[in-house]
Structure formats: C-alpha cells, structure tokens
C-alpha cells in the first residue's frame, strides 16, 4: 500500500507552505523528509496523517485519499508521532502504550492477549519495559518520548509517520530507535521520518524527499539526494561525505558555504 501525494498544496496565513508536492512513498522502506526550517516538512507529514486538509491536491493511501478513511480505519493504517507530542494524563507508561491498541478494539472491550503481546513488543523495542509502571510525569523528556513511540508501535500500523522522533533522545537511544525503525521497515512497514540531522538521514533512509520553500528540491534514493553539492544548495552549508566504521554512509556538516 503506497502513500502518495498528488499536487498537494497548503497555504497558511497567506503563505504557500507546500506547493504542488508530487511523490510516492513505498512500504517496506524508510523515507526521510529533510529541509531547512520553514520548508514545509511538518505540514506535509500532518497531511499524510490526515490531520490537515490541503487547499489543493491530496494525500492518498492506496487507492483512497487519506481523509476518506474513517477514524478507526485510519488509526489501524497510520501511526503518527507529532513533533510536539504531549501527555495530558498522568498515567503509567504501560497504560499509555495500551492506547495505541484502541483502533483494534471494540467499544468498551478490554485488552486481548494479542493486545498485551503487541504492547510488550513495543515497550521492549523502545527500551521502556523497565519503567512500565512509572507515571508519565515521573519520567525525563527522553523517557516520555520513547513511551510515546512505543504507543505508536503498539498499534502495529501499516505506516509510521514521525516528526523529529529523535529530538529529545540521548545518542544511544537515538541509535536504538533508528535500528528499531529499520527492523520495522524490513518487516514491511512504511516509515516516514522528518529529520534535521543529515547524519541520521544518511544512516537510516532508503529514500529522501528534500524540501525548500515548500517545493521539492530533490526526491529519490538517499544516495542520490544526499549529495554534498545538492545539500549545499539547499542548506548553504559545506558537507563532508564518507563511510563510517560500520560501513554506513557518513555526512558531516562542516560550516557555512561561501557561495
């Protein structure tokens, strides 16, 4: 089931935030959405999740517009982790993760064995099992971020959309989350990540959509899009490319470009 954009255009406060976006994201692959601040990354992923209706064009999941799915069906197909995800209830981590199973449960139904197994897998994958009984307000920002990701994974969606999911994590847990998302993609899930860190994008992405000023600056396989000359044109920085010790691609911003 593909996630695709067809002439998708969004205007906010009389400013064209997205302008005619055309792209097709494939299941079983990780797509990174990159671009400078204000490029339209968060707006695009919110349209993909069905949370914002575009002014023109559409986002489609399979053969239907994302907004044509009812709430429960969309919840089973798409798991969304927003950039500013907050927790309004001071509940235990396990109970928060269990909310990810709601699209799979009937009204007033308790947790099934399948639900409990999915919750346990999601908490193990995000290294949150040890504090399953702790209240959310007793956790650090990074711990809460991992629990929120576990909630999305517990829903076992066909597509996972995450807006800067690594922002509040320490380096070790950033790597753990990237590895878990890579595993999810191998299992057939479509994964879309809004990222700022070019190094993380080089490490994890199969495909990259590079935005600038609401338009597509480049779109395609990561090895082609993440070329230093293209990144220089979009970000106005010099970038060193190479190969890390583990054989993964390496990108390091060196400083502002002079031209």
N, C-alpha and C positions, 0 to 999 in steps of 0.2 A: 504494500500500500504506500504510494508515494505522497509526499507533502509538496504541493506546488503553489507557485504564485503566478498570477496572470494579470499583468498590467496594474499591479497593486499600488494605489496612490492614497496618501494620507496628508491632509492639511490641518495644522494646529495653529491657532492664533494667527491666521492668515499667512503662515509659513508652510511651504511644501516640505514636509518631513520625509516622505517617501514618494518617489516619482517613477511610476511605471515599472515596478520591480517584476522581472520575469526570471524564474529559476525553478528547478525541480530537485528536491532533496530525496535521496534514496534510503529506504530502510536497510538496516544492517551496516550502515556507515555513520561516521561521525562528521557532522558539518559544523565548522566554526564560522560564526558571523563576527567579522572584525571591522574596525574603522575608528576614526578619531571620535572624540566626544561630539555629540550632536549629529552623528552620521545617520541616525535612524535605527540603530540596532535593536534597542528595547521595543520600539514601536513595531518593528517587523515581527519580532517573536510574540508580542502580545496579539497581533493579528493572526499569527499562525495558531495560537491557542484559542482563538475565537473570542477573546476578551475585548477586542476593539474592532469595530466595523470600518473598513476603508471607505473613503469617499468615492473611489472608483476601483474597478478590478476586484479580484477576490483571491483568498487563500483556499485551496482545495485539499481535502484528504481523501485519497482515492478518487472516485468519480463524483464527489459531492462537495459543495462549499463547506468549510469547517463550521460555519454558523448554521448550517441546515441540520446538523446532528442535535438531538435533544441533549439536555444536560447530563443525564446518566450515560448515554452512549458516548458522548464526547469525553466524559471522565474515564471511561474504560479504555479509550483510544489514546488520549493525550494526558500526560502528566506534566504539569507546569510548575516550575520553581522560579518565582519572580525575584528580581534583584533586591527589593525591599521587603522580603518575606518577614512578617512579624507573627508573634504568637499572642493571641488575645486571652487565652485561658491558661491559668497556672496549673496545668495537669501534668501527670507523669509522662515521661518520654514514650513509653510503650503505648499509652493511650493516644498520644498524638499521632504516632506512626499508624495506629489502627484506623485513624480517619482516612487513610489512603485506600482502605478497602471499601468505603461506603458505596462507590459505584457498582460494586459486585454483590451487594447485599440487598435483600428486600426490606421494605419498611418495617422498622422495629425488630428486625432479625438480629440475633446475637452472632458472635463470631463463630464461624465454622472451623473445622480442622484445617481446611485449605487457607482460610484467612490467617489463622495462627502461624501456619508454616510460612506464608508469604511475609508476615511481619518479622518473624525470626530471621529469615534470609536477608531481608532489607537491613535489619539492625546489625547483623553480622557483617554485611558488606560495607557498612559505613562506620564500623568500629564503635557502635553505640550500645551494644548489648550490656556492657558493664554498668551503665547507669540507666537501665530501663525503668527503674522505679523512682528515679530522681525527678523532682519537679522542674519544669522548664525555667523558672526564674532563679533556680539554684545553679544554672549552668553558665559557662562562658559563652561569648558570642560564637566562637568556633564550634563548640559542642552543640549549640542550638542549630547552627547551620547544617551540621551533619544529621541531626534528628529530622530536620525539615526535608533533607534529601532522602532520608530513609522513608519518610511518609510517601514521597512520590514513587520511589522504587517499590514500595509495598503494593501499590495499585497495579503493578505489572502492566503498564500501558504499552501500546504498540510504538508510541513515540514519546520521548522525554525531551522537553524543552526547558532549558535552564539559562537564566540571565545572570551572568557572572557568579557561578556557583562556588568559585574558589576564593572569593574576595576576603573572607574572614578566617580562612583556614591557615594553619601553620604549614611549612613546606612539606613535612612528612605526610600530613593528611591530604594536602593538595595532590601529591603523587598517588596516594591510596585511592582517592576519588577518581582521578583520571584512569587508573588501572581498572577500577570497577566499571566505569563507563565504557571502556574499551571492551571489557568482557560482555557487557550488556549488548553492545553492537554486534559482537561475534555471535551472540545468541539470537540475532535477528531484529533487535530493537533499533529504531531510528533515533539518533541522538543529535540534538541541535544545541550548541553552546554559544552564548555571547561571551566573548573573552576580550580582555585588554592585553594580556601577556602574550607576546609573539612567540616566546619560547614554549609556552604551554600549547599554543596552537600548532607549532611545528611538531611537537611531541605526539599529539593526540589526533589531529584532524586528518581525515581522508580527503575531504573537500573543504574549500574555503569560499565564502561569499564576502567580498571586500567592498564596503560601502564608503562613500564620501559624499557629503552634502545631499543625502537622500537618494543617491543614484548608485548603480553598480559600477565600481571601478574595475573589478575583476571577479570572475566566477569560474571555478573549475577545480581540478585536482590540486591538493595543497602544494605539491612540489612545484607546480607551475605558478600558482598565485603568489606564493611566499618568496618571490624573487626579490633580491635586495633593491634592484632598480625600481620595481613597482612599489615596494613599501616606502622607498624614499619619496616617490612622487605623492603618495597618499599621506604619509605621516610627517614628511620633512625631517627625517632622521636618517643617519647612516646606519646600516645594519650589517653585521658580520654573519655569514652563514658558514656552517661546517657540520661536522659529525661528532656527536657526543661519544663518550667512552662505551656506552651500551649500544652504539650503532644507530641511535635515533637522530633525526635531523636537529640541528642546533641553530638558533637565531638569537643574536645578542645586539640590542640597540647600543650604538657607540656614542651618539651625540647628534646635535642638530646638523642638518646638511647646510652647506654654504650657498647652495644654488637651487 
